[in-house]
C-alpha cells in the first residue's frame, strides 16, 4: 500500500514540478472565437517543492506537500467554487485505503482532471476580463514562428517531388516532337531555305503524296482558324484553336510545324523547275531574281491546289502555275510605266502574228496584223504605240571590260526638243535685239507703232481695224503703211546679211 502511494505521489510530483504556462493556451482559446482578440499574456507556474531530506516517513509528508501545491495553484489561477469539491475529494481519497492499482489510477485521473479544469477556468476568466469590442476586433493575431513550420516543410517536400516530374514531362514532350518532325526536314530547311541552296534530292511519287496530305491538313487547320476568328471577332490563340479542334496544344503545334516543313520540302524539290522557266523570260527587261520570286509564288500556289488523287505528277501540274507567276512578275517589273495584263496579252498576240506573217513572206503592217488577228486597227495601233520601252539615260550603253563605269546613253542619244537646247534661248534674245535695232534705225515713228502693234512685238497683237481706231486713221490706210514698213525692213535686213535669221524665224 505504501509503495503504491509513493509511486502515485511521485508521478504527481513529477507533473506538478514541471513548469506549465497555461497563459499560452488561454490566448489561443480567447483568440479562436468569432472576434480576433489579443489577450495580455499572464503566466502561472506550478512548481512542486522539493525537500533535501528523504526518509521512510517522507511519503506522508510528500503527499501533504503535493496536495498543498495543487491547492495553491488552483487558488492563484481562479477562486471559482467548483475547485473546492475536487480538493475535498482528493483529501478523502488520501485517507482511504485501496489496492495498489486503484490508488495509482485514481490519483493520476484526479490530477489530470484538475489540470483540465484549471485550463477551462483560466480561459473563462480571460474571456470575462476582455469582452469583445470594436477596438479589439480591429486588431489581428500575430504569430511568431521560432523556425520552419511543419506546413512549410511539407510544401518544400512536394516541390522537390514535383520538379523531377515536370522535367520528365518536358523530356517526353520533346521526344514526341522529335518523332513527329523528322530531322531531315529540319536539316533541309536550314540548308535549303536559309542558305539559299537548291535541294538536290528528287522525291518519289509516294513521298509527294504523303507531303501533299500533310499540306492539305495544314490548309484545313488554317480554314478552321479563320472561321474561329470570324466567330470570336479577334485573332484566336493556340489554346482556343486546340480546344475548338479537340486537340492538345502540343499536338496542334507539332502538326502546324510538320505541315509547314512539308510545304517547304515540296517547294524546295521543285526550285530547279522554277529556274528553268524563269530563264526563258530573262531578256525582257526584268531582273532574274524578280522572275524567280514570281515563279516561287506560283509554285506555292500550285502546291496548295495540287490534288494527288487525280494521278498527275506534281511537276506537270505546277508548271502552269509557275509560268503564270513568272509572267505576272514580268508584267509588274518590266516597265517603268506599268501596262495592264490584257494589253500585255494583246502585244504577245501581235508578236506571234508578225512572226507568222514573215514566215509566209508578207510584210507585217497594221492592216495585215489586224486582219490576221480579227482585231480592229485602232487596238493594234494603240498596243504597238504602248509597247515602246523606257530606258534610263544614265544606263551604260555598252558593258565595260575593265569593270569601270563606261559611257552612258547620254553620249549617244540626242535630244531634239528645242526647249531643252540651251542655245535656243540665246538665239532668241540675239534676234530680238537685232530686230529692235533694225526697226528703230529704218522706220519712222508711225510705222514703228503700226508694225509693233500688228506683229505683237510689245506683247500685244491687234488687227488692222483695232490699230486704225487707236491711231485715228482708216483701216485701209493703216494696212498700206504697215505693208510699206515691212518692205523697208526686208530691204534693210538684206543689206545687213540677216536673211538667214529672217527666213529661219
Protein Blocks (a to p, Z undefined) as FASTA:
>chain_A
ZZmmmmmmmmmmmmmmpccdfklmmmmmmmmmmbdcddddddddddddddfbdcfklmmm
mmmmmmmmmmmmmmmmpccfklmmmmmmmmmmmmpccdfklmmmmmmmmmmmmmmmmmmm
mmmmmmmmmccdfklmmpccddddfbdcfklmmmmmmmmmmmmmmmmmmmmmmmmmmmmm
cfklmmmmmmmmmnopacfbdcdfklmmmmmmmmmmmmmmmmmmmmmmmmnopacdfklm
mmmnopafklmmmmmmmmmmmmmmmmmmmmmmmmmmmmmmmmnopafklmmmmmmmmmmm
mmmmpcfknopafklmmmmmmmmmmmmmmmmmmpmbdcdfklmmmmmmmmmmmmmmmmno
pacdfklmmmmnopafklmmmmmmmmpccddfkbcfbdcfklpacddfklmmccfbfklp
mklmmmmmmmmmmmmmmmmmmmcfklmmmmmmmnopnopacdfklmmmmnopafklmmmm
mmmmmmmmmmmmmmnopmmmmmmZZ
